[in-house]
Amino acid sequence: MDSETQMVISALNETKYKWRTISGISRETGVSGEKIEEIITNNSDQIVQSSALTPKGEALYTTREKHHKETSTWSRIGLAIRNRAG
C-alpha cells in the first residue's frame, strides 16, 4: 500500500469522525481530491460510501472495518437490503 493510500485510510479511521468527505480527507492529508477518488475506487474492498450525503451534497466515506465496529447488526442488515434494492 503506497503512502497516499495509507494516509487516506488513516484519515477515514480517525476516531473523531464517523464518516468523512473527500474534501475533509484532502484537507487533513494534503492528497488531492482526484487522487482520493482514485484511492477509494481502487480500495472498494476496504472503503464504503454512505447512502446519505452531507447537506452540501457531498458523498461520505469510512472504512469497512470502522463501519462494522460502529454499526449494529440490524443496521447492517437494513443497509444491505437497501443497497440490493437500489
N, CA, C and O atoms as a CHARMM CRD file, in Angstrom:
* protein
*
  344
    1    1 MET  N      0.84900  -1.17600   0.00000 PROA 1      0.00000
    2    1 MET  CA     0.00000   0.00000   0.00000 PROA 1      0.00000
    3    1 MET  C      0.89600   1.24100   0.00000 PROA 1      0.00000
    4    1 MET  O      1.79400   1.35700   0.83400 PROA 1      0.00000
    5    2 ASP  N      0.65600   2.16500  -0.92800 PROA 2      0.00000
    6    2 ASP  CA     1.50300   3.35800  -1.00100 PROA 2      0.00000
    7    2 ASP  C      1.15500   4.34700   0.11700 PROA 2      0.00000
    8    2 ASP  O      0.14200   4.19600   0.80000 PROA 2      0.00000
    9    3 SER  N      2.00200   5.34800   0.29000 PROA 3      0.00000
   10    3 SER  CA     1.85500   6.27100   1.41900 PROA 3      0.00000
   11    3 SER  C      0.57700   7.10100   1.32600 PROA 3      0.00000
   12    3 SER  O     -0.04200   7.38000   2.35300 PROA 3      0.00000
   13    4 GLU  N      0.16500   7.50100   0.12400 PROA 4      0.00000
   14    4 GLU  CA    -1.07500   8.27400  -0.00200 PROA 4      0.00000
   15    4 GLU  C     -2.28200   7.43400   0.38800 PROA 4      0.00000
   16    4 GLU  O     -3.19000   7.92500   1.05900 PROA 4      0.00000
   17    5 THR  N     -2.29800   6.18400  -0.02300 PROA 5      0.00000
   18    5 THR  CA    -3.39000   5.29100   0.35700 PROA 5      0.00000
   19    5 THR  C     -3.40700   5.10300   1.86200 PROA 5      0.00000
   20    5 THR  O     -4.47600   5.12200   2.47200 PROA 5      0.00000
   21    6 GLN  N     -2.25400   4.92200   2.46800 PROA 6      0.00000
   22    6 GLN  CA    -2.17800   4.78300   3.92100 PROA 6      0.00000
   23    6 GLN  C     -2.70700   6.02700   4.62000 PROA 6      0.00000
   24    6 GLN  O     -3.41200   5.91700   5.62300 PROA 6      0.00000
   25    7 MET  N     -2.37700   7.21100   4.10500 PROA 7      0.00000
   26    7 MET  CA    -2.86400   8.45600   4.71000 PROA 7      0.00000
   27    7 MET  C     -4.38500   8.56100   4.61000 PROA 7      0.00000
   28    7 MET  O     -5.03900   8.98900   5.56000 PROA 7      0.00000
   29    8 VAL  N     -4.94900   8.17500   3.47000 PROA 8      0.00000
   30    8 VAL  CA    -6.39700   8.23200   3.28700 PROA 8      0.00000
   31    8 VAL  C     -7.08600   7.24800   4.22600 PROA 8      0.00000
   32    8 VAL  O     -8.07000   7.60400   4.87400 PROA 8      0.00000
   33    9 ILE  N     -6.59300   6.03100   4.30800 PROA 9      0.00000
   34    9 ILE  CA    -7.17000   5.02700   5.21300 PROA 9      0.00000
   35    9 ILE  C     -7.08100   5.51500   6.65800 PROA 9      0.00000
   36    9 ILE  O     -8.03800   5.37000   7.41900 PROA 9      0.00000
   37   10 SER  N     -5.95500   6.08500   7.03800 PROA 10     0.00000
   38   10 SER  CA    -5.79000   6.61600   8.39900 PROA 10     0.00000
   39   10 SER  C     -6.78800   7.73500   8.67100 PROA 10     0.00000
   40   10 SER  O     -7.37700   7.79100   9.75100 PROA 10     0.00000
   41   11 ALA  N     -6.98100   8.62500   7.70000 PROA 11     0.00000
   42   11 ALA  CA    -7.94400   9.71500   7.86700 PROA 11     0.00000
   43   11 ALA  C     -9.36200   9.16900   8.01900 PROA 11     0.00000
   44   11 ALA  O    -10.14300   9.68200   8.82100 PROA 11     0.00000
   45   12 LEU  N     -9.69300   8.14200   7.25900 PROA 12     0.00000
   46   12 LEU  CA   -11.01500   7.53100   7.37100 PROA 12     0.00000
   47   12 LEU  C    -11.21100   6.84600   8.71900 PROA 12     0.00000
   48   12 LEU  O    -12.33300   6.77700   9.22100 PROA 12     0.00000
   49   13 ASN  N    -10.14100   6.34600   9.30200 PROA 13     0.00000
   50   13 ASN  CA   -10.22300   5.66400  10.59500 PROA 13     0.00000
   51   13 ASN  C    -10.11800   6.61000  11.78500 PROA 13     0.00000
   52   13 ASN  O    -10.18600   6.16600  12.93100 PROA 13     0.00000
   53   14 GLU  N     -9.95500   7.90800  11.53200 PROA 14     0.00000
   54   14 GLU  CA    -9.86100   8.89800  12.60600 PROA 14     0.00000
   55   14 GLU  C    -11.08900   8.77700  13.51200 PROA 14     0.00000
   56   14 GLU  O    -12.22400   8.82000  13.03800 PROA 14     0.00000
   57   15 THR  N    -10.85400   8.62600  14.81400 PROA 15     0.00000
   58   15 THR  CA   -11.95200   8.34400  15.74200 PROA 15     0.00000
   59   15 THR  C    -12.90600   9.51000  15.97100 PROA 15     0.00000
   60   15 THR  O    -14.04100   9.29200  16.39300 PROA 15     0.00000
   61   16 LYS  N    -12.48000  10.73100  15.70700 PROA 16     0.00000
   62   16 LYS  CA   -13.39400  11.85300  15.95900 PROA 16     0.00000
   63   16 LYS  C    -14.44100  12.03400  14.85800 PROA 16     0.00000
   64   16 LYS  O    -15.33300  12.87200  14.98700 PROA 16     0.00000
   65   17 TYR  N    -14.34100  11.25700  13.78200 PROA 17     0.00000
   66   17 TYR  CA   -15.31800  11.32200  12.69500 PROA 17     0.00000
   67   17 TYR  C    -15.91700   9.94300  12.45100 PROA 17     0.00000
   68   17 TYR  O    -15.21200   8.93400  12.46700 PROA 17     0.00000
   69   18 LYS  N    -17.24200   9.91300  12.22300 PROA 18     0.00000
   70   18 LYS  CA   -17.87500   8.65000  11.84900 PROA 18     0.00000
   71   18 LYS  C    -17.76300   8.44500  10.33700 PROA 18     0.00000
   72   18 LYS  O    -17.45600   7.34400   9.87800 PROA 18     0.00000
   73   19 TRP  N    -18.01000   9.50500   9.56800 PROA 19     0.00000
   74   19 TRP  CA   -17.92200   9.49600   8.11300 PROA 19     0.00000
   75   19 TRP  C    -17.07600  10.67900   7.68500 PROA 19     0.00000
   76   19 TRP  O    -17.01500  11.68500   8.39200 PROA 19     0.00000
   77   20 ARG  N    -16.41000  10.57200   6.51800 PROA 20     0.00000
   78   20 ARG  CA   -15.54900  11.64700   6.01600 PROA 20     0.00000
   79   20 ARG  C    -15.91000  11.99700   4.58200 PROA 20     0.00000
   80   20 ARG  O    -16.31200  11.13700   3.79900 PROA 20     0.00000
   81   21 THR  N    -15.75900  13.27500   4.25300 PROA 21     0.00000
   82   21 THR  CA   -15.90900  13.72600   2.86800 PROA 21     0.00000
   83   21 THR  C    -14.54300  13.71000   2.19700 PROA 21     0.00000
   84   21 THR  O    -13.50900  13.70400   2.86400 PROA 21     0.00000
   85   22 ILE  N    -14.55300  13.70400   0.88200 PROA 22     0.00000
   86   22 ILE  CA   -13.29200  13.77000   0.14600 PROA 22     0.00000
   87   22 ILE  C    -12.57200  15.07400   0.46600 PROA 22     0.00000
   88   22 ILE  O    -11.35200  15.08500   0.62900 PROA 22     0.00000
   89   23 SER  N    -13.31700  16.17300   0.55800 PROA 23     0.00000
   90   23 SER  CA   -12.67200  17.45500   0.85700 PROA 23     0.00000
   91   23 SER  C    -12.05100  17.45800   2.24900 PROA 23     0.00000
   92   23 SER  O    -10.97600  18.02700   2.43800 PROA 23     0.00000
   93   24 GLY  N    -12.70400  16.83500   3.22300 PROA 24     0.00000
   94   24 GLY  CA   -12.14200  16.74800   4.56900 PROA 24     0.00000
   95   24 GLY  C    -10.88700  15.89300   4.61200 PROA 24     0.00000
   96   24 GLY  O     -9.91200  16.23700   5.27900 PROA 24     0.00000
   97   25 ILE  N    -10.91900  14.78600   3.90200 PROA 25     0.00000
   98   25 ILE  CA    -9.73800  13.91500   3.83300 PROA 25     0.00000
   99   25 ILE  C     -8.59400  14.66300   3.16000 PROA 25     0.00000
  100   25 ILE  O     -7.44400  14.57500   3.59100 PROA 25     0.00000
  101   26 SER  N     -8.91800  15.39700   2.10200 PROA 26     0.00000
  102   26 SER  CA    -7.89600  16.14600   1.37400 PROA 26     0.00000
  103   26 SER  C     -7.25100  17.20800   2.25800 PROA 26     0.00000
  104   26 SER  O     -6.03000  17.36200   2.25300 PROA 26     0.00000
  105   27 ARG  N     -8.06600  17.94500   3.02000 PROA 27     0.00000
  106   27 ARG  CA    -7.51900  18.96400   3.92600 PROA 27     0.00000
  107   27 ARG  C     -6.59000  18.34200   4.95700 PROA 27     0.00000
  108   27 ARG  O     -5.53500  18.89500   5.26400 PROA 27     0.00000
  109   28 GLU  N     -6.98700  17.18500   5.49300 PROA 28     0.00000
  110   28 GLU  CA    -6.18300  16.53600   6.53200 PROA 28     0.00000
  111   28 GLU  C     -4.88900  15.95200   5.98400 PROA 28     0.00000
  112   28 GLU  O     -3.84400  16.04000   6.62800 PROA 28     0.00000
  113   29 THR  N     -4.95500  15.36000   4.80300 PROA 29     0.00000
  114   29 THR  CA    -3.80800  14.60600   4.28700 PROA 29     0.00000
  115   29 THR  C     -2.94900  15.36900   3.28700 PROA 29     0.00000
  116   29 THR  O     -1.77500  15.04900   3.10400 PROA 29     0.00000
  117   30 GLY  N     -3.52800  16.37400   2.63900 PROA 30     0.00000
  118   30 GLY  CA    -2.81100  17.05900   1.56800 PROA 30     0.00000
  119   30 GLY  C     -2.86500  16.32000   0.24000 PROA 30     0.00000
  120   30 GLY  O     -2.25100  16.75200  -0.73500 PROA 30     0.00000
  121   31 VAL  N     -3.59100  15.21700   0.19100 PROA 31     0.00000
  122   31 VAL  CA    -3.76500  14.43700  -1.03800 PROA 31     0.00000
  123   31 VAL  C     -4.89700  15.09200  -1.84200 PROA 31     0.00000
  124   31 VAL  O     -5.91200  15.48400  -1.26600 PROA 31     0.00000
  125   32 SER  N     -4.73500  15.21400  -3.15000 PROA 32     0.00000
  126   32 SER  CA    -5.75300  15.86200  -3.98200 PROA 32     0.00000
  127   32 SER  C     -7.05900  15.06900  -3.97300 PROA 32     0.00000
  128   32 SER  O     -7.06400  13.85300  -3.78000 PROA 32     0.00000
  129   33 GLY  N     -8.15600  15.77800  -4.18500 PROA 33     0.00000
  130   33 GLY  CA    -9.45800  15.12700  -4.25200 PROA 33     0.00000
  131   33 GLY  C     -9.52400  14.07200  -5.33700 PROA 33     0.00000
  132   33 GLY  O    -10.12800  13.01600  -5.14900 PROA 33     0.00000
  133   34 GLU  N     -8.90400  14.35700  -6.47300 PROA 34     0.00000
  134   34 GLU  CA    -8.90100  13.39500  -7.58100 PROA 34     0.00000
  135   34 GLU  C     -8.17800  12.10800  -7.18800 PROA 34     0.00000
  136   34 GLU  O     -8.62900  11.00900  -7.50900 PROA 34     0.00000
  137   35 LYS  N     -7.05900  12.25500  -6.49500 PROA 35     0.00000
  138   35 LYS  CA    -6.29500  11.07800  -6.05600 PROA 35     0.00000
  139   35 LYS  C     -7.08500  10.30300  -5.00900 PROA 35     0.00000
  140   35 LYS  O     -7.07300   9.07200  -5.01100 PROA 35     0.00000
  141   36 ILE  N     -7.77200  11.01200  -4.11300 PROA 36     0.00000
  142   36 ILE  CA    -8.58400  10.33700  -3.09500 PROA 36     0.00000
  143   36 ILE  C     -9.69800   9.53900  -3.76000 PROA 36     0.00000
  144   36 ILE  O     -9.96600   8.40600  -3.36100 PROA 36     0.00000
  145   37 GLU  N    -10.35200  10.11200  -4.76900 PROA 37     0.00000
  146   37 GLU  CA   -11.38500   9.37600  -5.50700 PROA 37     0.00000
  147   37 GLU  C    -10.81000   8.10300  -6.11900 PROA 37     0.00000
  148   37 GLU  O    -11.44500   7.04900  -6.07700 PROA 37     0.00000
  149   38 GLU  N     -9.62300   8.19800  -6.68000 PROA 38     0.00000
  150   38 GLU  CA    -8.95300   7.03200  -7.26600 PROA 38     0.00000
  151   38 GLU  C     -8.66200   5.98400  -6.18900 PROA 38     0.00000
  152   38 GLU  O     -8.87800   4.79100  -6.40100 PROA 38     0.00000
  153   39 ILE  N     -8.17600   6.43500  -5.04600 PROA 39     0.00000
  154   39 ILE  CA    -7.86200   5.51700  -3.93900 PROA 39     0.00000
  155   39 ILE  C     -9.13200   4.82600  -3.46100 PROA 39     0.00000
  156   39 ILE  O     -9.12400   3.62000  -3.21300 PROA 39     0.00000
  157   40 ILE  N    -10.22200   5.57500  -3.33000 PROA 40     0.00000
  158   40 ILE  CA   -11.49700   4.98900  -2.89900 PROA 40     0.00000
  159   40 ILE  C    -11.95100   3.93400  -3.90300 PROA 40     0.00000
  160   40 ILE  O    -12.35200   2.83900  -3.51000 PROA 40     0.00000
  161   41 THR  N    -11.89200   4.24900  -5.18000 PROA 41     0.00000
  162   41 THR  CA   -12.29700   3.30800  -6.22900 PROA 41     0.00000
  163   41 THR  C    -11.43800   2.04800  -6.20600 PROA 41     0.00000
  164   41 THR  O    -11.95300   0.93700  -6.32200 PROA 41     0.00000
  165   42 ASN  N    -10.13700   2.22500  -6.05600 PROA 42     0.00000
  166   42 ASN  CA    -9.21300   1.09000  -6.08300 PROA 42     0.00000
  167   42 ASN  C     -9.19600   0.28200  -4.79600 PROA 42     0.00000
  168   42 ASN  O     -8.60800  -0.79800  -4.75300 PROA 42     0.00000
  169   43 ASN  N     -9.83200   0.78800  -3.75000 PROA 43     0.00000
  170   43 ASN  CA    -9.84300   0.09500  -2.46100 PROA 43     0.00000
  171   43 ASN  C    -11.26800  -0.10500  -1.95900 PROA 43     0.00000
  172   43 ASN  O    -11.53200  -0.00900  -0.76100 PROA 43     0.00000
  173   44 SER  N    -12.18200  -0.38400  -2.88100 PROA 44     0.00000
  174   44 SER  CA   -13.58500  -0.55900  -2.50700 PROA 44     0.00000
  175   44 SER  C    -13.80100  -1.76600  -1.60200 PROA 44     0.00000
  176   44 SER  O    -14.85700  -1.89600  -0.98300 PROA 44     0.00000
  177   45 ASP  N    -12.82100  -2.63900  -1.52200 PROA 45     0.00000
  178   45 ASP  CA   -12.91000  -3.75800  -0.58800 PROA 45     0.00000
  179   45 ASP  C    -12.68200  -3.29200   0.85200 PROA 45     0.00000
  180   45 ASP  O    -13.03900  -4.00100   1.79300 PROA 45     0.00000
  181   46 GLN  N    -12.09100  -2.10500   1.03200 PROA 46     0.00000
  182   46 GLN  CA   -11.79700  -1.57100   2.36400 PROA 46     0.00000
  183   46 GLN  C    -12.60500  -0.32500   2.71300 PROA 46     0.00000
  184   46 GLN  O    -12.72400   0.02200   3.88900 PROA 46     0.00000
  185   47 ILE  N    -13.16400   0.35300   1.70800 PROA 47     0.00000
  186   47 ILE  CA   -13.82300   1.64000   1.91000 PROA 47     0.00000
  187   47 ILE  C    -15.27100   1.55300   1.44400 PROA 47     0.00000
  188   47 ILE  O    -15.55800   1.01800   0.37300 PROA 47     0.00000
  189   48 VAL  N    -16.18800   2.09000   2.26800 PROA 48     0.00000
  190   48 VAL  CA   -17.61000   2.10300   1.91900 PROA 48     0.00000
  191   48 VAL  C    -18.11700   3.53600   1.83600 PROA 48     0.00000
  192   48 VAL  O    -17.60800   4.43600   2.50400 PROA 48     0.00000
  193   49 GLN  N    -19.13200   3.72300   0.99700 PROA 49     0.00000
  194   49 GLN  CA   -19.78100   5.02200   0.85600 PROA 49     0.00000
  195   49 GLN  C    -21.13400   4.97300   1.54100 PROA 49     0.00000
  196   49 GLN  O    -21.87100   3.99700   1.40300 PROA 49     0.00000
  197   50 SER  N    -21.46200   6.02500   2.28000 PROA 50     0.00000
  198   50 SER  CA   -22.76400   6.13300   2.92900 PROA 50     0.00000
  199   50 SER  C    -23.85300   6.33000   1.88600 PROA 50     0.00000
  200   50 SER  O    -23.60400   6.87200   0.80900 PROA 50     0.00000
  201   51 SER  N    -25.05300   5.88900   2.21000 PROA 51     0.00000
  202   51 SER  CA   -26.19600   6.15700   1.33600 PROA 51     0.00000
  203   51 SER  C    -26.67700   7.59600   1.51100 PROA 51     0.00000
  204   51 SER  O    -27.42500   8.10800   0.67800 PROA 51     0.00000
  205   52 ALA  N    -26.24800   8.24700   2.59500 PROA 52     0.00000
  206   52 ALA  CA   -26.60400   9.64500   2.86200 PROA 52     0.00000
  207   52 ALA  C    -25.52500  10.57300   2.30900 PROA 52     0.00000
  208   52 ALA  O    -24.38000  10.16700   2.11100 PROA 52     0.00000
  209   53 LEU  N    -25.90700  11.81300   2.06700 PROA 53     0.00000
  210   53 LEU  CA   -24.97300  12.85100   1.64300 PROA 53     0.00000
  211   53 LEU  C    -24.93500  13.94200   2.70700 PROA 53     0.00000
  212   53 LEU  O    -25.82400  14.02100   3.55600 PROA 53     0.00000
  213   54 THR  N    -23.90900  14.77800   2.66000 PROA 54     0.00000
  214   54 THR  CA   -23.86500  15.93700   3.54500 PROA 54     0.00000
  215   54 THR  C    -24.93400  16.93300   3.08600 PROA 54     0.00000
  216   54 THR  O    -25.47000  16.79100   1.98700 PROA 54     0.00000
  217   55 PRO  N    -25.25300  17.94100   3.91300 PROA 55     0.00000
  218   55 PRO  CA   -26.19600  18.97600   3.47000 PROA 55     0.00000
  219   55 PRO  C    -25.74900  19.68700   2.18500 PROA 55     0.00000
  220   55 PRO  O    -26.57800  20.22500   1.45100 PROA 55     0.00000
  221   56 LYS  N    -24.45100  19.68800   1.91700 PROA 56     0.00000
  222   56 LYS  CA   -23.92800  20.29800   0.68700 PROA 56     0.00000
  223   56 LYS  C    -23.92500  19.32100  -0.48400 PROA 56     0.00000
  224   56 LYS  O    -23.50800  19.68000  -1.58500 PROA 56     0.00000
  225   57 GLY  N    -24.38800  18.08600  -0.25900 PROA 57     0.00000
  226   57 GLY  CA   -24.45500  17.09400  -1.32800 PROA 57     0.00000
  227   57 GLY  C    -23.18800  16.29300  -1.54200 PROA 57     0.00000
  228   57 GLY  O    -23.04100  15.62600  -2.56600 PROA 57     0.00000
  229   58 GLU  N    -22.26000  16.35000  -0.57500 PROA 58     0.00000
  230   58 GLU  CA   -21.00600  15.60100  -0.71000 PROA 58     0.00000
  231   58 GLU  C    -21.18600  14.15700  -0.24100 PROA 58     0.00000
  232   58 GLU  O    -21.92100  13.88500   0.70800 PROA 58     0.00000
  233   59 ALA  N    -20.50900  13.25000  -0.91700 PROA 59     0.00000
  234   59 ALA  CA   -20.52600  11.84000  -0.52700 PROA 59     0.00000
  235   59 ALA  C    -19.71800  11.65500   0.75500 PROA 59     0.00000
  236   59 ALA  O    -18.77600  12.40100   1.02400 PROA 59     0.00000
  237   60 LEU  N    -20.09900  10.65800   1.53100 PROA 60     0.00000
  238   60 LEU  CA   -19.44100  10.34400   2.79900 PROA 60     0.00000
  239   60 LEU  C    -18.85100   8.94200   2.74200 PROA 60     0.00000
  240   60 LEU  O    -19.45300   8.02700   2.18000 PROA 60     0.00000
  241   61 TYR  N    -17.67000   8.78300   3.32800 PROA 61     0.00000
  242   61 TYR  CA   -16.95000   7.51100   3.27800 PROA 61     0.00000
  243   61 TYR  C    -16.40200   7.14200   4.65000 PROA 61     0.00000
  244   61 TYR  O    -16.16800   8.00600   5.49500 PROA 61     0.00000
  245   62 THR  N    -16.20400   5.85400   4.85400 PROA 62     0.00000
  246   62 THR  CA   -15.49600   5.32800   6.01400 PROA 62     0.00000
  247   62 THR  C    -14.89700   3.98400   5.61000 PROA 62     0.00000
  248   62 THR  O    -15.12100   3.50900   4.49600 PROA 62     0.00000
  249   63 THR  N    -14.14300   3.37800   6.50600 PROA 63     0.00000
  250   63 THR  CA   -13.60900   2.05200   6.19700 PROA 63     0.00000
  251   63 THR  C    -14.63100   0.98700   6.57600 PROA 63     0.00000
  252   63 THR  O    -15.44600   1.19100   7.47500 PROA 63     0.00000
  253   64 ARG  N    -14.58300  -0.13300   5.89700 PROA 64     0.00000
  254   64 ARG  CA   -15.48100  -1.24300   6.23100 PROA 64     0.00000
  255   64 ARG  C    -15.27000  -1.68400   7.67400 PROA 64     0.00000
  256   64 ARG  O    -16.22800  -1.95300   8.39900 PROA 64     0.00000
  257   65 GLU  N    -14.01800  -1.75300   8.08000 PROA 65     0.00000
  258   65 GLU  CA   -13.69900  -2.19100   9.43600 PROA 65     0.00000
  259   65 GLU  C    -14.32900  -1.26200  10.47300 PROA 65     0.00000
  260   65 GLU  O    -14.95900  -1.72900  11.42200 PROA 65     0.00000
  261   66 LYS  N    -14.16300   0.03300  10.30000 PROA 66     0.00000
  262   66 LYS  CA   -14.72300   1.00400  11.24300 PROA 66     0.00000
  263   66 LYS  C    -16.24600   0.94700  11.21400 PROA 66     0.00000
  264   66 LYS  O    -16.88700   0.97100  12.26500 PROA 66     0.00000
  265   67 HSD  N    -16.82400   0.87200  10.02900 PROA 67     0.00000
  266   67 HSD  CA   -18.28000   0.79800   9.88900 PROA 67     0.00000
  267   67 HSD  C    -18.82400  -0.43800  10.59600 PROA 67     0.00000
  268   67 HSD  O    -19.84700  -0.37400  11.27700 PROA 67     0.00000
  269   68 HSD  N    -18.13900  -1.55100  10.43200 PROA 68     0.00000
  270   68 HSD  CA   -18.56200  -2.79600  11.07100 PROA 68     0.00000
  271   68 HSD  C    -18.53000  -2.66300  12.59500 PROA 68     0.00000
  272   68 HSD  O    -19.44300  -3.12700  13.27700 PROA 68     0.00000
  273   69 LYS  N    -17.49100  -2.03600  13.12600 PROA 69     0.00000
  274   69 LYS  CA   -17.35500  -1.87500  14.57500 PROA 69     0.00000
  275   69 LYS  C    -18.40400  -0.93300  15.15300 PROA 69     0.00000
  276   69 LYS  O    -18.85600  -1.13000  16.28200 PROA 69     0.00000
  277   70 GLU  N    -18.79900   0.09500  14.38600 PROA 70     0.00000
  278   70 GLU  CA   -19.66700   1.14500  14.91200 PROA 70     0.00000
  279   70 GLU  C    -21.14600   0.97000  14.58000 PROA 70     0.00000
  280   70 GLU  O    -21.97500   1.75000  15.05000 PROA 70     0.00000
  281   71 THR  N    -21.49100  -0.03700  13.78200 PROA 71     0.00000
  282   71 THR  CA   -22.86400  -0.20600  13.33400 PROA 71     0.00000
  283   71 THR  C    -23.43100  -1.51200  13.87900 PROA 71     0.00000
  284   71 THR  O    -22.76100  -2.54400  13.87200 PROA 71     0.00000
  285   72 SER  N    -24.67800  -1.45200  14.35200 PROA 72     0.00000
  286   72 SER  CA   -25.31600  -2.65100  14.88400 PROA 72     0.00000
  287   72 SER  C    -25.59400  -3.65000  13.76400 PROA 72     0.00000
  288   72 SER  O    -25.63000  -3.29200  12.58700 PROA 72     0.00000
  289   73 THR  N    -25.78700  -4.88800  14.14700 PROA 73     0.00000
  290   73 THR  CA   -26.09300  -5.94400  13.17900 PROA 73     0.00000
  291   73 THR  C    -27.36700  -5.61500  12.41100 PROA 73     0.00000
  292   73 THR  O    -27.40600  -5.78200  11.19200 PROA 73     0.00000
  293   74 TRP  N    -28.41400  -5.14900  13.10100 PROA 74     0.00000
  294   74 TRP  CA   -29.68200  -4.84200  12.43700 PROA 74     0.00000
  295   74 TRP  C    -29.53100  -3.68700  11.46100 PROA 74     0.00000
  296   74 TRP  O    -30.14600  -3.69600  10.39400 PROA 74     0.00000
  297   75 SER  N    -28.72700  -2.69900  11.80700 PROA 75     0.00000
  298   75 SER  CA   -28.48000  -1.58700  10.88000 PROA 75     0.00000
  299   75 SER  C    -27.77100  -2.08200   9.63300 PROA 75     0.00000
  300   75 SER  O    -28.09900  -1.66100   8.52400 PROA 75     0.00000
  301   76 ARG  N    -26.79100  -2.98100   9.80400 PROA 76     0.00000
  302   76 ARG  CA   -26.06200  -3.51600   8.65300 PROA 76     0.00000
  303   76 ARG  C    -26.98600  -4.32900   7.75100 PROA 76     0.00000
  304   76 ARG  O    -26.86000  -4.27600   6.52800 PROA 76     0.00000
  305   77 ILE  N    -27.91500  -5.08000   8.34400 PROA 77     0.00000
  306   77 ILE  CA   -28.87000  -5.85600   7.55100 PROA 77     0.00000
  307   77 ILE  C    -29.75000  -4.90800   6.73600 PROA 77     0.00000
  308   77 ILE  O    -29.98300  -5.13600   5.54900 PROA 77     0.00000
  309   78 GLY  N    -30.23400  -3.85200   7.37500 PROA 78     0.00000
  310   78 GLY  CA   -31.06100  -2.86600   6.67200 PROA 78     0.00000
  311   78 GLY  C    -30.31100  -2.20500   5.53400 PROA 78     0.00000
  312   78 GLY  O    -30.86400  -2.01500   4.45100 PROA 78     0.00000
  313   79 LEU  N    -29.05000  -1.85300   5.77000 PROA 79     0.00000
  314   79 LEU  CA   -28.23000  -1.24000   4.72500 PROA 79     0.00000
  315   79 LEU  C    -28.02600  -2.20100   3.56200 PROA 79     0.00000
  316   79 LEU  O    -28.08700  -1.79700   2.40100 PROA 79     0.00000
  317   80 ALA  N    -27.78500  -3.46500   3.87000 PROA 80     0.00000
  318   80 ALA  CA   -27.57100  -4.45700   2.81800 PROA 80     0.00000
  319   80 ALA  C    -28.82800  -4.60900   1.96300 PROA 80     0.00000
  320   80 ALA  O    -28.74500  -4.70400   0.73800 PROA 80     0.00000
  321   81 ILE  N    -29.98100  -4.63100   2.60900 PROA 81     0.00000
  322   81 ILE  CA   -31.24100  -4.76100   1.87100 PROA 81     0.00000
  323   81 ILE  C    -31.46200  -3.53900   0.98400 PROA 81     0.00000
  324   81 ILE  O    -31.83200  -3.67900  -0.18200 PROA 81     0.00000
  325   82 ARG  N    -31.23700  -2.33800   1.53100 PROA 82     0.00000
  326   82 ARG  CA   -31.41300  -1.11700   0.73900 PROA 82     0.00000
  327   82 ARG  C    -30.43800  -1.07300  -0.42700 PROA 82     0.00000
  328   82 ARG  O    -30.80300  -0.64800  -1.52400 PROA 82     0.00000
  329   83 ASN  N    -29.20000  -1.50800  -0.20200 PROA 83     0.00000
  330   83 ASN  CA   -28.20400  -1.49600  -1.27600 PROA 83     0.00000
  331   83 ASN  C    -28.59400  -2.44000  -2.40400 PROA 83     0.00000
  332   83 ASN  O    -28.36700  -2.12700  -3.57200 PROA 83     0.00000
  333   84 ARG  N    -29.16900  -3.57500  -2.07800 PROA 84     0.00000
  334   84 ARG  CA   -29.56000  -4.54100  -3.11000 PROA 84     0.00000
  335   84 ARG  C    -30.81500  -4.08900  -3.84800 PROA 84     0.00000
  336   84 ARG  O    -30.97700  -4.35600  -5.03900 PROA 84     0.00000
  337   85 ALA  N    -31.70300  -3.40000  -3.12800 PROA 85     0.00000
  338   85 ALA  CA   -32.95600  -2.94200  -3.73900 PROA 85     0.00000
  339   85 ALA  C    -32.73800  -1.71400  -4.61100 PROA 85     0.00000
  340   85 ALA  O    -33.50100  -1.46400  -5.54400 PROA 85     0.00000
  341   86 GLY  N    -31.67700  -0.93400  -4.30000 PROA 86     0.00000
  342   86 GLY  CA   -31.43600   0.32300  -5.02500 PROA 86     0.00000
  343   86 GLY  C    -30.81400   0.06000  -6.31800 PROA 86     0.00000
  344   86 GLY  O    -30.53600   0.99400  -7.07000 PROA 86     0.00000
